[in-house]
Amino acid sequence: MPCIGVFDSGVGGLSVLRALQERLPRTPLLYVADSGHAPYGERSEGYIVERSTRIAAHLLDQGAAAVVVACNTATAVAVRHLRERWPHCPIVGVEPGLKPAAALSRNGRIGVMATPGTLASEKFRLLVRAQAQALSYVLQPCPGLARLIEEGDLDAASLREAIADHTRPLVAAGVDTVVLGCTHYGFVRRHIQAALGPQVQIVDTAEPVARQAARLSAPVVPEMPAPSIRLQTTGEVERLRAIAKAWLPFDCEVESVGGGG
């Protein structure tokens, strides 16, 4: 059955899956969480390309007619390779929302929270270069933050302490807008907002990505009366099942990944 395939290094891309399901409630969806190899943001480029290629091939074998790379790091490092490998398959990536942040910012100082891998990538450097020169970007690498979110307890003291540590330099720099450059971070947006203060605007990209995926997949993925939503993981099935139940407003089948592991 044709479907939209979605993958992330772990559970962060569920934020994109949630936006996709809201926009395309009659479209079959298949999500792979590569939690057994997360987080990508602290891996080598070669490792990320290898994992992304393997999972994309698995999604295509499972019937995906379009693929969403719901991971900023995998997009930055591997999406070009995936598009060259499968030129006839619509492949949608995610990237930090610098352009919408520029439109929102009042003082021209914009913070970017992302994994070290995303911030170090050539794709991200080109994205920054394409923005208006008058803007000032404060880049905040957040090592370990995705891993803490991956554990599933969004109110854990250790997670909130890490958020406080990563947002403190942004507050000190006087940014008025912050871009969430990792799909995991959207699930703790309320804690990030509390740490930054109400005067700081936050830009997330799950909805724009879902809109683009809907546009590109419409010709190749038919709607169904009762579409399936399947979640697969290279990590612990019960952990993903518990997170999906707590984080998603719809029911899913949850299973261990097959050929993608």
C-alpha positions in Angstrom: 0.0 0.0 0.0 1.5 3.4 -0.9 2.3 5.6 2.1 4.4 8.5 3.2 7.5 7.3 4.9 9.0 9.4 7.7 12.2 8.9 9.7 14.2 10.5 12.4 17.2 9.5 14.5 14.6 8.9 17.3 11.3 10.2 18.5 11.7 13.9 17.7 10.3 13.5 14.2 7.0 12.5 15.8 6.3 16.2 15.8 6.4 16.2 12.0 4.3 13.0 11.9 1.7 14.7 14.1 1.5 17.7 11.8 1.3 15.4 8.8 -1.6 13.4 10.2 -3.4 16.6 11.1 -3.0 17.8 7.5 -3.5 14.4 5.8 -5.9 12.5 8.0 -6.7 9.9 5.3 -3.2 9.2 4.2 -1.3 6.1 5.3 1.9 6.9 7.2 4.9 4.9 8.2 7.5 6.3 10.7 10.8 4.8 11.6 12.6 5.9 14.8 16.3 5.0 14.6 16.5 5.1 18.4 19.0 2.3 18.5 21.5 4.6 16.8 20.4 8.0 18.2 21.3 10.8 18.3 22.6 11.6 14.9 23.8 15.1 15.9 26.8 13.6 17.7 27.7 11.1 14.9 30.1 11.3 12.0 28.8 12.4 8.6 29.6 9.0 7.1 27.6 7.3 9.8 24.6 9.5 9.3 24.6 9.0 5.5 24.8 5.2 5.9 22.0 5.1 8.4 19.8 7.5 6.4 20.3 5.5 3.2 19.5 2.2 4.9 16.3 3.5 6.5 15.1 5.3 3.3 15.6 2.0 1.4 13.6 0.2 4.1 10.8 2.8 3.8 10.7 2.4 0.0 10.6 -1.4 0.4 7.6 -1.0 2.7 5.7 1.0 0.1 6.7 4.6 0.7 6.0 6.7 -2.4 7.4 9.8 -0.7 9.9 10.2 2.1 10.2 12.9 4.8 13.5 13.2 6.5 12.2 14.5 9.8 15.6 15.1 11.3 17.6 18.4 10.9 21.0 16.6 11.1 20.1 13.9 8.6 18.7 16.6 6.2 21.8 18.7 6.6 24.2 15.8 6.0 22.4 13.2 3.9 19.4 14.5 2.0 21.4 15.4 -1.1 22.7 11.9 -1.2 19.2 10.4 -0.8 17.8 12.6 -3.7 20.7 11.5 -5.9 20.1 7.8 -5.0 16.3 8.0 -5.6 15.8 10.9 -8.1 12.2 10.0 -8.9 11.0 9.8 -5.3 9.8 13.0 -3.6 12.1 13.5 -0.6 11.3 16.3 1.9 13.9 17.5 4.4 13.7 19.8 7.4 16.0 22.7 8.1 16.1 25.4 10.8 13.5 28.1 10.0 15.9 31.1 9.6 13.8 32.8 7.0 10.6 33.0 9.1 12.6 33.9 12.1 14.1 36.9 10.2 10.6 38.1 9.4 9.6 37.9 13.0 12.6 39.4 14.7 12.4 43.0 15.8 16.1 43.6 16.8 17.8 41.3 14.2 19.3 39.0 16.9 18.2 35.4 16.3 19.2 32.4 18.3 19.5 28.9 16.8 19.3 25.9 19.1 20.4 22.7 17.2 22.6 19.7 17.5 26.4 20.1 16.9 26.0 18.1 13.7 23.5 20.5 12.2 25.4 23.6 13.1 28.6 22.2 11.7 27.2 21.1 8.4 27.9 22.8 5.1 24.2 22.9 4.4 23.6 25.0 7.5 26.5 27.4 6.7 25.0 28.0 3.2 21.6 28.6 4.8 23.0 31.3 7.1 24.9 32.8 4.2 21.7 33.1 2.2 20.0 35.3 4.9 20.2 39.1 5.1 23.6 40.3 6.2 22.1 42.8 8.7 21.0 39.9 10.9 23.0 38.5 13.8 22.8 34.8 14.6 23.7 33.3 17.9 24.3 29.6 17.4 23.7 27.4 20.4 24.8 23.8 20.1 22.8 21.6 22.4 24.7 18.3 22.9 22.8 15.8 24.8 19.4 17.6 24.7 17.9 15.3 22.0 19.0 12.3 24.0 17.3 13.5 27.2 14.1 14.2 25.3 14.4 10.7 23.8 14.1 9.2 27.3 10.4 10.3 27.2 10.0 12.2 30.4 9.4 15.7 29.2 9.3 17.1 32.7 12.5 15.5 34.1 14.7 17.7 36.2 17.8 16.8 34.2 16.0 17.8 31.0 14.9 21.2 32.4 18.4 21.9 33.7 19.9 21.2 30.3 17.3 23.5 28.7 18.3 26.2 31.2 22.0 25.7 30.4 21.4 25.9 26.6 19.1 28.9 26.7 21.2 31.0 29.1 23.7 32.3 26.5 20.8 33.2 24.2 19.1 35.3 26.9 22.5 36.9 27.6 22.9 37.8 23.9 19.6 39.6 23.8 18.0 37.5 21.1 14.3 38.2 20.5 13.6 35.1 18.3 14.9 31.5 18.7 14.8 28.8 16.0 14.3 25.3 17.1 16.8 23.5 14.8 15.9 19.9 15.9 12.6 18.2 15.6 13.0 16.8 19.2 12.9 20.3 20.7 9.3 21.0 19.7 8.1 18.6 22.4 9.7 20.7 25.1 8.8 24.0 23.6 6.9 25.1 26.7 10.1 24.6 28.8 12.2 26.4 26.3 9.8 29.3 26.2 9.7 29.5 30.0 13.5 29.6 30.1 13.8 32.3 27.4 11.0 34.5 28.7 7.7 35.6 27.1 9.4 38.3 25.1 11.2 35.8 22.9 9.4 34.3 19.9 10.1 30.7 19.0 10.1 29.3 15.4 9.4 25.6 14.8 9.2 23.9 11.4 6.9 20.9 11.8 3.9 22.5 10.1 5.8 24.0 7.0 7.4 20.6 6.5 4.0 18.8 6.7 2.6 21.3 4.2 5.4 20.7 1.7 5.2 16.9 2.1 1.4 17.1 1.5 1.9 19.0 -1.7 4.6 16.7 -3.1 3.0 13.4 -2.0 -0.6 14.2 -3.2 0.0 12.8 -6.8 1.7 9.6 -5.6 0.0 8.6 -2.3 -3.8 8.0 -2.5 -6.1 8.7 0.4 -7.7 5.8 2.2 -11.0 5.4 4.1 -9.2 4.0 7.2 -5.5 4.7 6.7 -2.9 2.9 8.8 -0.3 4.7 10.9 2.6 2.5 11.7 5.6 3.3 13.9 8.7 1.2 13.8 11.9 1.5 15.9 15.4 0.1 16.0 15.2 0.7 19.8 12.8 -0.5 22.5 9.3 -1.1 21.2 7.6 -0.5 24.6 9.4 2.8 25.0 8.1 4.0 21.6 4.7 2.7 22.4 4.5 4.6 25.7 5.9 7.8 24.0 3.4 7.6 21.1 0.5 7.2 23.6 1.6 10.2 25.6 2.7 12.5 22.7 0.3 11.7 19.8 -3.4 12.4 19.6 -4.1 9.3 17.4 -3.7 5.6 17.6 -0.7 3.8 15.9 0.6 0.3 15.4 4.1 0.1 17.0 6.6 -2.6 16.1 10.3 -3.4 15.8 11.9 -2.3 12.5 12.7 -5.0 10.0 15.1 -4.5 7.2 15.9 -0.9 8.3 17.8 -2.0 11.4 
